[in-house]
Amino acid sequence: MSFLPSSINRFRISVSSVLLFILLFTSLLVLAQVTLKYRMLNGYVLSSDAPVNKGKPTLFVFEQSETFWQVFRPAASGLAAVVSKRPDQANFNREMVIGITIPPTNKPPKLSISKVFVQDSTLTVRYIRMKDTTSVDPKAIMAQPILVVAIPKQIVLRTRLVENGKVIQTLRKHEEGD
């Protein structure tokens, strides 16, 4: 009879060990996704010679100010009513900048960032694109909708752009010398 209680105690220890391991593993999975704080940078327009994807959204990731200024420039003072007079600045010592552009349209959609997070060395930028239903003159100037956000510097291998729940583009980080 003494055999039965000792085997039950051993079984309890192993079950509790397994439960502890499962809880630890699931908590690591939950912690692996880190939601990042971001701030919108206003007052920029897309440069006329920026390398954009034709007919599709384009994702840009900037770790240095020099490459940022090759793609974006401050908005002209004539657009001051639409954007701030002085563009918001990013601190490239502590931040990196994400730029999103979509093809020009005479009925620009409303764009907003829903979530920015890092998981398994992949930076994911989720945004929402809603169609503008206001009537617009067909001869109106085509507008280039953009989103420019600053996030804390991250070491990432890939950046994924997600529009309304669908992956639109994935960029891989280029190594120095590529």
MOCORRA-V623835 format. One record per residue. RES is the residue in one small letter. OMEGA is omega in radians with two decimals (* if undefined). BURIAL is I if it has 9 or more other ideal C-beta (glycine too) atoms within 8 Angstrom, else O. Layout:
res->RES omega->OMEGA burial->BURIAL
res->RES omega->OMEGA burial->BURIAL
This chain:
res->m omega->-3.13 burial->O
res->s omega->3.13 burial->O
res->f omega->-3.08 burial->O
res->l omega->-3.13 burial->O
res->p omega->-3.14 burial->O
res->s omega->3.10 burial->O
res->s omega->3.09 burial->O
res->i omega->3.10 burial->O
res->n omega->3.10 burial->O
res->r omega->3.12 burial->O
res->f omega->3.11 burial->O
res->r omega->3.14 burial->O
res->i omega->-3.13 burial->O
res->s omega->3.10 burial->O
res->v omega->3.13 burial->O
res->s omega->3.07 burial->O
res->s omega->3.12 burial->O
res->v omega->3.12 burial->O
res->l omega->3.11 burial->O
res->l omega->3.11 burial->O
res->f omega->3.14 burial->O
res->i omega->3.12 burial->O
res->l omega->3.11 burial->O
res->l omega->-3.13 burial->O
res->f omega->3.14 burial->O
res->t omega->3.10 burial->O
res->s omega->3.06 burial->O
res->l omega->3.10 burial->O
res->l omega->3.13 burial->O
res->v omega->-3.12 burial->O
res->l omega->-3.09 burial->O
res->a omega->3.11 burial->O
res->q omega->-3.12 burial->O
res->v omega->3.09 burial->O
res->t omega->-3.09 burial->O
res->l omega->2.99 burial->I
res->k omega->3.13 burial->O
res->y omega->3.04 burial->I
res->r omega->-3.14 burial->O
res->m omega->3.05 burial->I
res->l omega->-3.11 burial->I
res->n omega->3.04 burial->I
res->g omega->-3.12 burial->I
res->y omega->3.00 burial->I
res->v omega->3.14 burial->I
res->l omega->3.09 burial->I
res->s omega->-3.09 burial->I
res->s omega->3.14 burial->O
res->d omega->3.12 burial->O
res->a omega->3.14 burial->I
res->p omega->-3.11 burial->O
res->v omega->3.06 burial->O
res->n omega->-3.13 burial->O
res->k omega->3.07 burial->O
res->g omega->-3.13 burial->O
res->k omega->3.03 burial->O
res->p omega->3.13 burial->I
res->t omega->3.13 burial->I
res->l omega->3.07 burial->I
res->f omega->3.06 burial->I
res->v omega->-3.08 burial->I
res->f omega->3.05 burial->I
res->e omega->-3.13 burial->O
res->q omega->-3.10 burial->O
res->s omega->-3.10 burial->O
res->e omega->3.14 burial->O
res->t omega->3.09 burial->I
res->f omega->-3.09 burial->I
res->w omega->3.06 burial->O
res->q omega->-3.08 burial->O
res->v omega->-3.12 burial->I
res->f omega->3.08 burial->I
res->r omega->3.11 burial->O
res->p omega->3.12 burial->O
res->a omega->3.12 burial->I
res->a omega->-3.11 burial->O
res->s omega->3.10 burial->O
res->g omega->3.12 burial->O
res->l omega->-3.04 burial->I
res->a omega->3.13 burial->I
res->a omega->-3.10 burial->O
res->v omega->-3.10 burial->O
res->v omega->3.13 burial->I
res->s omega->-3.10 burial->O
res->k omega->3.13 burial->O
res->r omega->-3.10 burial->O
res->p omega->3.06 burial->I
res->d omega->-3.09 burial->I
res->q omega->3.03 burial->O
res->a omega->3.06 burial->I
res->n omega->-3.05 burial->O
res->f omega->3.02 burial->I
res->n omega->-3.10 burial->O
res->r omega->-3.04 burial->O
res->e omega->2.93 burial->I
res->m omega->-3.05 burial->I
res->v omega->3.08 burial->I
res->i omega->3.08 burial->I
res->g omega->3.10 burial->I
res->i omega->3.05 burial->I
res->t omega->3.03 burial->I
res->i omega->-3.08 burial->I
res->p omega->-3.14 burial->O
res->p omega->3.13 burial->O
res->t omega->3.09 burial->I
res->n omega->3.05 burial->I
res->k omega->-3.04 burial->O
res->p omega->3.10 burial->O
res->p omega->3.05 burial->I
res->k omega->-3.13 burial->O
res->l omega->3.05 burial->I
res->s omega->3.10 burial->O
res->i omega->3.10 burial->I
res->s omega->-3.13 burial->O
res->k omega->3.04 burial->O
res->v omega->-3.13 burial->I
res->f omega->3.09 burial->I
res->v omega->3.06 burial->I
res->q omega->3.13 burial->O
res->d omega->3.12 burial->O
res->s omega->3.08 burial->O
res->t omega->3.06 burial->I
res->l omega->3.13 burial->I
res->t omega->3.10 burial->I
res->v omega->3.14 burial->I
res->r omega->3.08 burial->I
res->y omega->-3.12 burial->I
res->i omega->3.11 burial->I
res->r omega->3.13 burial->I
res->m omega->3.13 burial->O
res->k omega->3.07 burial->O
res->d omega->-3.09 burial->I
res->t omega->3.12 burial->O
res->t omega->3.13 burial->O
res->s omega->-3.08 burial->O
res->v omega->3.06 burial->O
res->d omega->-3.13 burial->O
res->p omega->3.13 burial->O
res->k omega->-3.11 burial->O
res->a omega->-3.14 burial->O
res->i omega->3.10 burial->O
res->m omega->-3.14 burial->O
res->a omega->3.12 burial->O
res->q omega->3.14 burial->I
res->p omega->3.14 burial->I
res->i omega->2.94 burial->I
res->l omega->3.10 burial->I
res->v omega->-3.12 burial->I
res->v omega->3.06 burial->I
res->a omega->3.10 burial->I
res->i omega->3.06 burial->I
res->p omega->3.14 burial->O
res->k omega->-3.13 burial->O
res->q omega->2.97 burial->I
res->i omega->-3.11 burial->O
res->v omega->3.10 burial->I
res->l omega->3.13 burial->O
res->r omega->3.02 burial->I
res->t omega->-3.08 burial->I
res->r omega->3.09 burial->I
res->l omega->-3.10 burial->I
res->v omega->3.12 burial->I
res->e omega->3.12 burial->I
res->n omega->3.09 burial->O
res->g omega->-3.10 burial->O
res->k omega->3.11 burial->O
res->v omega->-3.10 burial->O
res->i omega->-3.06 burial->I
res->q omega->3.03 burial->I
res->t omega->3.09 burial->O
res->l omega->3.03 burial->I
res->r omega->3.13 burial->O
res->k omega->3.11 burial->I
res->h omega->3.07 burial->O
res->e omega->3.09 burial->O
res->e omega->-3.13 burial->O
res->g omega->3.07 burial->O
res->d omega->* burial->O
